Amino acid sequence: MSDHVYKLIELTGSSPKGIEAAIENAVARAAKSVRNMRWFEVTGTRGHIENGKVAHYQVTLKVGFTLED
């Protein structure tokens, strides 16, 4: 395994379907413009309540990607 240097970005994904879908939405969108993503860490979760029910989930995550030579 070679030595790696990572850069971090912070993303917030959202979804009415759940936390996993919010994470997947954030990663999928970032993948359109960020190369070499390797890992993520969830740093926060929150949601939106309407009429006494959970209506929307938001998940903030750090995403690490390797820098190119």
Backbone bond lengths (Angstrom), bond angles and torsions (degrees), N, CA, C in turn:
res aa  C-N    CA-C-N  psi(-1)  N-CA   C-N-CA  omega(-1)  CA-C   N-CA-C  phi
1 M - - - 1.453 - - 1.519 108.90 -
2 S 1.311 116.45 128.80 1.458 119.84 -179.52 1.525 110.48 -83.79
3 D 1.318 115.09 165.02 1.462 120.48 176.99 1.526 108.86 -72.20
4 H 1.322 115.84 139.72 1.461 120.23 179.61 1.520 109.62 -123.27
5 V 1.312 115.09 148.93 1.456 122.22 169.26 1.516 106.11 -118.73
6 Y 1.318 115.96 130.91 1.460 121.04 -177.04 1.515 110.68 -112.08
7 K 1.296 115.31 148.16 1.452 122.21 169.72 1.516 106.41 -112.49
8 L 1.330 116.99 145.06 1.458 121.54 -179.35 1.519 110.48 -110.64
9 I 1.313 114.86 142.07 1.455 121.44 168.88 1.522 107.41 -127.79
10 E 1.309 116.23 156.32 1.459 120.51 177.88 1.520 108.25 -112.81
11 L 1.326 115.81 131.87 1.458 122.91 -179.06 1.519 109.74 -127.16
12 T 1.311 116.47 153.72 1.456 121.15 169.67 1.512 107.62 -128.28
13 G 1.330 115.65 117.51 1.452 121.96 177.84 1.515 109.70 -102.24
14 S 1.317 116.41 155.26 1.455 119.80 179.26 1.521 110.53 -138.64
15 S 1.336 114.37 155.78 1.459 120.51 178.40 1.526 109.49 -168.06
16 P 1.312 117.22 143.86 1.463 119.88 171.86 1.525 111.76 -79.37
17 K 1.332 117.40 -10.31 1.470 121.57 -174.26 1.527 113.75 -85.34
18 G 1.340 118.22 -28.96 1.451 119.52 -178.80 1.514 112.67 152.99
19 I 1.330 114.49 177.60 1.460 121.85 -176.61 1.524 111.22 -65.87
20 E 1.327 117.34 -44.84 1.471 119.66 -179.34 1.520 111.01 -61.74
21 A 1.313 117.25 -41.26 1.463 120.81 179.12 1.528 110.63 -65.15
22 A 1.318 117.85 -36.54 1.462 121.19 177.71 1.530 110.79 -64.17
23 I 1.334 116.71 -41.88 1.473 121.14 176.75 1.531 109.90 -62.93
24 E 1.313 116.21 -48.12 1.464 120.51 -178.75 1.524 111.28 -61.81
25 N 1.328 118.24 -37.88 1.461 121.02 177.77 1.525 111.07 -63.46
26 A 1.322 117.12 -43.26 1.461 120.45 179.92 1.522 111.30 -64.01
27 V 1.317 116.73 -46.37 1.473 120.63 -178.49 1.527 110.83 -66.16
28 A 1.322 116.96 -42.37 1.470 120.76 -179.21 1.522 110.97 -63.25
29 R 1.306 116.89 -41.35 1.467 119.51 -180.00 1.524 110.79 -68.35
30 A 1.327 117.44 -42.74 1.464 120.66 179.13 1.524 111.19 -63.42
31 A 1.326 117.06 -34.37 1.467 121.27 -178.34 1.529 112.49 -62.15
32 K 1.328 117.57 -17.66 1.468 120.67 178.07 1.520 111.86 -71.74
33 S 1.351 117.34 -22.11 1.458 118.73 -177.39 1.532 114.50 -133.81
34 V 1.323 117.91 -8.12 1.465 121.13 -179.51 1.525 108.55 -114.07
35 R 1.326 116.49 125.09 1.462 120.92 179.08 1.524 110.48 -96.32
36 N 1.306 116.16 158.82 1.467 124.28 171.21 1.533 114.23 64.63
37 M 1.323 117.57 31.73 1.467 119.35 176.07 1.521 108.26 -66.76
38 R 1.336 116.35 137.03 1.460 120.88 -174.47 1.514 114.28 -122.24
39 W 1.330 118.91 -32.45 1.455 119.88 -175.96 1.524 109.73 -157.34
40 F 1.321 115.50 165.01 1.456 120.20 173.42 1.522 109.60 -141.25
41 E 1.321 114.92 157.30 1.459 122.62 177.14 1.519 107.77 -135.31
42 V 1.316 117.19 123.75 1.458 120.85 177.45 1.526 108.32 -75.35
43 T 1.329 116.26 124.77 1.462 120.95 -178.81 1.522 112.55 -110.05
44 G 1.314 117.15 -12.49 1.455 118.77 179.13 1.515 112.04 -168.28
45 T 1.309 115.34 149.01 1.468 120.96 174.49 1.517 107.88 -134.84
46 R 1.300 114.52 144.43 1.457 120.26 175.55 1.523 107.82 -156.65
47 G 1.303 115.81 171.93 1.454 119.01 -178.87 1.508 111.67 -151.94
48 H 1.296 113.58 174.96 1.459 122.55 -178.85 1.524 107.29 -117.94
49 I 1.317 115.42 134.45 1.465 121.00 -178.65 1.524 109.50 -111.96
50 E 1.331 115.67 131.94 1.462 121.80 174.42 1.517 109.04 -130.47
51 N 1.301 116.72 129.73 1.467 122.45 178.12 1.527 112.67 52.74
52 G 1.332 115.94 40.03 1.450 120.67 176.75 1.518 115.45 75.46
53 K 1.348 117.33 13.16 1.467 121.22 179.96 1.527 109.84 -132.00
54 V 1.326 114.69 151.56 1.463 119.71 175.89 1.523 108.30 -68.13
55 A 1.333 115.44 124.06 1.457 120.16 -177.61 1.528 112.95 -108.81
56 H 1.331 116.64 -25.54 1.456 119.58 -172.97 1.523 109.39 -157.52
57 Y 1.309 117.28 142.97 1.464 123.45 177.77 1.517 109.07 -112.99
58 Q 1.328 116.69 142.78 1.454 122.78 172.15 1.520 108.05 -129.23
59 V 1.327 116.00 134.71 1.461 121.34 -179.78 1.521 108.27 -129.79
60 T 1.327 115.50 125.18 1.461 120.95 176.40 1.517 107.83 -98.33
61 L 1.339 115.47 134.01 1.453 119.55 -179.06 1.512 111.35 -141.44
62 K 1.322 114.60 151.89 1.452 122.21 170.38 1.517 106.47 -95.29
63 V 1.314 115.87 135.55 1.458 121.43 178.59 1.516 107.62 -119.87
64 G 1.334 116.19 129.01 1.457 121.04 177.60 1.515 110.33 -103.37
65 F 1.322 115.25 136.20 1.453 119.47 175.51 1.517 109.09 -135.99
66 T 1.333 115.66 149.50 1.459 119.84 -179.13 1.523 110.05 -79.90
67 L 1.317 114.34 143.77 1.467 120.28 176.71 1.523 109.40 -80.59
68 E 1.304 116.08 143.03 1.454 120.84 178.71 1.526 110.02 -82.71
69 D 1.330 115.37 152.53 1.478 120.22 177.33 1.502 111.10 -72.28
